[in-house]
Amino acid sequence: MQLLSAYLKHHDTDNELVELIEILMVACKEIALQLREGALAGIHGTTEDTNIQGETQKKLDVISNDILKEVLLGNRLVRGVASEEEDDPVFGYPEGRFLVTFDPLDGSSNIDINVSVGTIFSILEVPDTDAPDSVDLFLQPGRKQVASGYVLYGPSAVLALTTGQGVNMFTLAHTGDFLLTRENVQIPHATKEFAINMSNHRHWEPAMRNYVGDLLAGSEGPREKNYNMRWIASMVAEVHRVLTRGGIFTYPWDSRDPRKPGKLRLMYEGNPMSLLIEQAGGLSTTCYTNIMDIEPQNIHQRVAVALGSREEVESLMQYHQDTPSIIQQ
């Protein structure tokens, strides 16, 4: 099994990008260690603070965010970082080549019950401009990403990574090294498995209700096959399952706050996961258009998400094309 850095260099990955990915993994290994200690280290539970999203922060949200900031901003390659947990980007080396966005601990509501969580990251190059440090440097569509991935902290810690040349998975060994364990991951084109939060059914668009209703009708319905439903409430875990065995994961728009196009964040979740999914042969959309084609207007912009096995996502999109929308895309 190959070491992460050796694998990347063997496949002619830019040396500075390899260095940045290795630095990112230093932070993720420390987060994995903190999670392993769990209640023994007194890191479970919530703080009294909320993040920019209005969500109550778990202690490990804050710890993970601080670890990533400290490690990344200490590296000469990093011009700045943007985190789901921070109001504004934080800048580092003025001559840095890269920008990093991240969700430091996706699925953190699951921490106290010992369910898989993860770190999601996206790497962008600084635009060729003399513009000063500002949030505008980060507002690039997902097609501009030079790399993205996540580290899933589960029974083992697994890195899923793309540098635009397919998706590969690396497992954290007892030596502290990430070793290649799955190469050139491909998502099956068809599936019989879907993941969605059914408790929000009454708030969805008619097209989404129709689609899920036909899935639930099984082999007797218009889709003519029986589906299984999964829901972990951790995007990292949901996407990892899709990459491993196929499926569709969706967190659509709902009417509880009609001004928001979705719940998940474009820059920290939507774009990095979309690059992984597309590089593995899948499709990642808003139910109407490809997520990575969106021109971001805000660093904390939200987006509806439907991603996974290409054939199933295309079917979902067809439902949305055939049914009048009640929202403005």
N, C-alpha and C positions, 0 to 999 in steps of 0.2 A: 504494500500500500504506500502511496506517495504522500509526502508532506505537502501541505497546502502551498507553501511558497515554491517548492520544487515543481509542483504541477503547473502553477501559473507561469513560471519562467519557461518551462518546457514548451508551453503553448504560446510563447512570444508575447506575453502580457507586458505592457509598459512597466518598466522597473519602478517608477515612482508610484504607480497605481498598486503594484505588489506591496511596496513598503507601507502604503496607507492601509491596505487591507490587513496586513500583519498587525499594524498599530491598533486597528479596530478590534481585532481578535484578542489583543491584550486586555482591552476593556471588557469584552464579553466573557473572557475566562474569569475575570474578577467578579463579574455579576453572577456567573454560574456558581462560584465559590460561596458568595453571600447567600444565594438561594439554597444551596445544599445545607448550610447551617440552620436556616429556617428559624424556628422558635428558639433554638438554642442560643442564637445571637440576638434575640429580642427584636427581630426586624419585621415581624408580622404586625398587622393592624394598620390603622389609618392615622394620618396627621390631622391637624386642625386647619390645614390649608386647602385651597382649591387651585387648579391650574387655569390657564387661559381659556380652556374649554368649559369651565364651570364645574369640572368634575372633582370630587374629593380625592386627594392624593393619598395613595398608600405609602407607607414608609419606604418600601422598596422602589416605588416610582422615583422618589427623590434621590435615594442612594444610587440607583442605576443612572439617572440623569447626571449626577455629579461625577460619577466615575467616567462616563463617556466624555463629558466636557473637559475634565482634567487631562485625560490621556490624549484626546484629539487636539486640543488647543495648545498642547506642549510640543506639537510636531510642526516642523518648518513647512510642510507641504499644505497645511490647512489654513486657508484664508478665513474661514468662518464655519460655524455650525448653527443649525436651527433644530429645535427640539419641540415635540408636542407639548412638553411640560413648561416651556418658556414663553413669555410674552413676545419677545423679539429675538432675532438672531444675535449670536455672540461672535465677535471677530477675534482672530488670532494674528497670524503672521501676514503683514501687508503684501508680501511677495508670494504668498502661498498660492499653489496652483489649483487646489480643490476646495469644494464646498461639500459639507456632509449634512444631510437631514436625517433625523431618526425619531422613532418611537422607542424610548429607552426600555419600556417593559409593557409590551402589548398583552392584553388579557389579565391585567393586574388584579381585577376583581376576583380572579381564581386563586390568588396566592395563598390565602388562608386555608383553602381546602386542598392544596397540594396538587392542583391540576396544571398541565403544561402552559407555560407563558413563553415570551420570547422578545428579542430585540430586533427591530426592523430598521434597515438603513438604506440610504440612497446616496450615491456619489455623483456629483456634477463637477464639471470644470468651470473655473471662473471665466466669464465671457471676456473676449478680447476687447477691453474697453478701459478707459482711464477713469471710469466712474468711481467715486469714493465708496467706502464701505456703507452698504445699505441693503435693505431687504430686497431691493430690485434685482440684485445679483442672483438671488435664489429663484426668482420667478421665471423658471424655464420649463417648457413642456417635458413630459416624461421621455419623449424620444431623445432628449439631450443627455440622458443619464449615461455615464460611462461604466457604471457597475451598480448592482443592488443585491440585496439578500436579506437573510434573517438568520439568527441563531435561536433555535428551539431548545428551551431548557425543559427536558422531560426525563424519562428514565435514563437517557443519554443526552448529551448536548450535541446538536447537529447543526452545522452551517450549510445552508442552501445558498449558492452564490452564482451569479452570472456577471461576466464582463462583456456580454454581447456576443459570446461564442458558445451558446448553449448553457445548460444548467447542470451543475455538479454538486454533490453533497459530500461533506467531510464530517467525521465524527471525532469529538474530543477524546483523546486517549489518556490513560493514567499518567503518561509522560508529560502531559501539558501541550501536546501537539495535536493539531487538526489533521487527520489522515483521510485520504480519499476513500469513500465507501460506495458511492454510486456515481457513475459517469454518464454524461449525456442523457439526463432524465427526460423522458417523453410522457406526456399525459395522454391516456387513451382518448380517442376521438369521441366515443360514445360512453354513456354511463347509465346506471340505474340508481344513483345516489345523489341526494340533494341536501343542502344545509341552509336553513333559514330559521329565524326566530318567529315561530308560529304565533306567539302571543301578540304580535303586532298585526295580525291578519286584517283586522277591521280597519286599520289605518292605511292600507296599501292602495295603490291605484287599481282600478278594475282589471287592467291587463295582468298584473301580478297575481291578483286573486284568481283570475281565470286559469292562469298557467299552473299555479299550485293546486287548484282544484282538479285539473286534469291529471296531474301527477298522482294525486291521492286516489283517483278513480282506478288506477292500476291497469291491469290487462283488459278489463272490461271497458275502459275509457278510450278516448281518442288517441292517446299515446301508445296504447296496446302493449304495455309492459308494466310490471310491478316495481315500484321504487321504494328504497329505504331512505329514511330521514335521519340526519345527524345534526347535532348542535352543541358546540363546546363553549361558545362565547369567548373565543380567543382566535383572532384572525390568523395568527401564526400557526396555530394547531390546525385550523380549518384548511389553510392553504397547503400545509405540509401533507395533509391527507390527500388533497387533490393531486399534488405532485407525485405522491406515492402510488395511488391507485385510481386516480380519476375522480370525477364528480363535478358538481357545480356548487359554488358558495355564493350567496347573494345577501347583501344588506341594502335593500332598496329605499327609495324615498318613501316617507310616510307623512300623513297629514297632521301630525301633532304639532309640528312647526313647519308649516308649508313654505316658509322663506328659505329654509335650508334644503339644498339639493340632496342631502344625504347625511349620514352620521359619521362615516369614516373620513379621515383627512387625506386629501389629495397628495400632499407632498411627503407625508410620513408613512402612509399606508397604501393609498391607491396607486401611485406611480411605481414605487419599488416592487410591489407585488405584481403589478401588471407586466413589468419587464421580465420578471421570472416566469410568469405564466406564458407569455408570448414566446419566450426563448425555449420553452418546453413544449411548444406546439399547441398551446391552448389559446383561449380568447379571453380578454378582460375588458369589460364595457360598463357603461352607466345604465344599461338596458336599452340604450338608444345609439350611443357612439362609443368609439374606443377611448378609454380613459387617457392613454398617453398622448392623444391629440388635443387635449384640453390646454388652452393657454391660461396658466394660473394668474389670478388677480390678487390673491392674498395668501400669505404664507400658511395660514390656518384654514384655508378653504376646504369645504367639505364636498363629498361626492358620493353618489349612489354607486354601488358595486355589484356586478354580476360577473363572475369569472369561473373558469374551469374548462372542462371538456368541450372542445370546439362545437361539436354537433349539438350539444345541449344548450350552450349559450346562444347559438344561432336560432334555435327553436324559441327560446325565451324572447329574443329580440323580435322575432316574427310576431309573437303575441302583442308586443308593444307597438309594432307597426300597424297591426290590424285593428287595434282598439284605440279610440280617441283618448289622448292624454288629458289629464286634468291639471298638469303642471306645465310650466314653461321651461323647455330645455335650452 
